[in-house]
Amino acid sequence: MPAIQRANLQALNTTGEPGHLSHAPASVSLLLGTGGDRRIWPDAITRRNRYGTLAMPADDEISFSSTTASNVSAEGFLAAGVALRRLIDLESPSPVAYDQWFADIREGILRNLGCVGAEVALAASGTDAELIALCLFAGLSKRPLTNVLVAPDETGNGVPRAAAGCHYSDLTALGSVVEAGAPLEGLPPGRIEVRTIAIRNETGEPRHQHEIDADVIAAVELELRRDRDVLVHVLDTSKTGLPAVTRQAARHVAALAPGRVHIIVDACQFRGSISSLRQDLADGFVVALTGSKFIAGPPFSGALLIPSSLAEAFATRARIPAGLAEYTAAQDWPAALRERTAFAFKSELNLGLGLRWVAALANLERYAQIAEARQSLIKEQFVCLVRSRIDGMKGVSLHPHDEGDHLGSRAIVPLTITKASGSFASFEDSQTLQLLMRTLAERPVCHIGQPVRLGSRAVLRVAGSATDVAAVSAGMAEGQSLHQAMAPIEARLDVFFDGLSAVVQHLRGA
């Protein structure tokens, strides 16, 4: 266990009334911010992390920021508190051993996704999941490995370094100080090469799907001729809602050289259908996801879903690079892998990661019970409501070329801000706008997705989440029409866009 978490647990055991840890919300909030890097450390004054979100429920705040991070929900926070009590309170009526506790978390992920039979390795973030996947495949491969990375500018900022087998920051989620950009121990320079495939052109316009597929196929064929094994990324949803690389193309390249070409589906935004993820596992693909984007759990909760056939190979044949021990703890792994691999873990568990997944599962469980047709209907209606409020709004427009059907199925709406001069808002302008949305006096705190650079533009993102879909579905189950059930979201959108208009005009007048 990382030292900071050990100290926090000692504090929990010496403060408050014994046997009533679920009554210590500050302790739960504190632990939700551990087991991750600096991005989720709370500011001493505001208690907000670098994403601007809280590890405490804040029902009075308006959040359409699930492309980046969300405040923890009240249901998730309560679930984390109950889980913590069961784990460390010896006087609890139903205490649980920590290995069973983590096994229950992994089982909860698989059960809600209907993926029983696969294995789950927990990861502190989507970027950590990328690093774990790369190390597993590198440990399985006897050849040099090429990692074909799609849309590196629309995935996590640290993903390109992680895809190359390098430390993506100078501090890991487990508290290890490392050299950013240096290869992990056990992955010598030159062992891993990265080839990138763009999904947009220089002006930010999406490329045609068949062009992306053709580039991926050509890249795989070239690397096989070079006698290298290949790991190919299928980007289920980019930061701005675009899909990249079709499943048909993925199956095609995997069949070119079975056992030498592997597929990882980047579903970290978790905006595709659950049934498609089940099919990905059935096709032998590894799937990376997070509980902290669309699912709207606390930031820094990732997971790698592994088909059973690959899990067996990883457990018995993979020589996992030693440097991965700086990122992953023993209890992140299922017993089927952990107990059979020769890999030497340095940490036993990441308590903060487990608690964040417990909170995320409280949201996922409600969402997963909704029929996919209804999920899609609600997401499409959300996008329609957002677009109707953008129409005619001065200085704000839909990002050009991003008006396809994928918006509705992904519930992401990218916005372009134009200044009074006619120029596009810069990345720095967009960061300022984002801060103003959180601090404007006499208005509710509003959260939106972090800006994304697309050519000369900086794009902001308004997005729905699993909690939004679940709330609307619950209203419909009680007999409300779709319009009636969407009314609370409409009211929040009205407040949000009123605030957005005010800060955009401030920006345009600056």
Secondary structure by P-SEA (a helix, b strand, c coil): ccaaaaaaaaaaacccccccccccaaaaaaaaacccccccbbbccccccccccccccccccccccccccccccaaaaaaaaaaaaacccccccccccaaaaaaaaaaaaaaaaccccbbbbbbccaaaaaaaaaaaaaaacccbbbbbcccccccccaaaaaaacccccccccccccccccccccccccccbbbbbbbccccccccccaaaaaaaaaaaaaaaaaacbbbbbbbccccccccccccaaaaaaaaacccccbbbbbccccccccaaaaaaaaaabbbbbbbccccccccccbbbbbbcaaaaaaaacccccccccccccccccccccccccccccccccccaaaaaaaaaaaaaaaaaaaccaaaaaaaaaaaaaaaaaaacccccccccccccccccccccbbbbbbbccccccccaaaaaaaaaaaaccccccccccccccccccbbbbbbbccaaaaaaaaaaaaacccccccaaaaaaaaaaaaaaaaaaaaaaaac
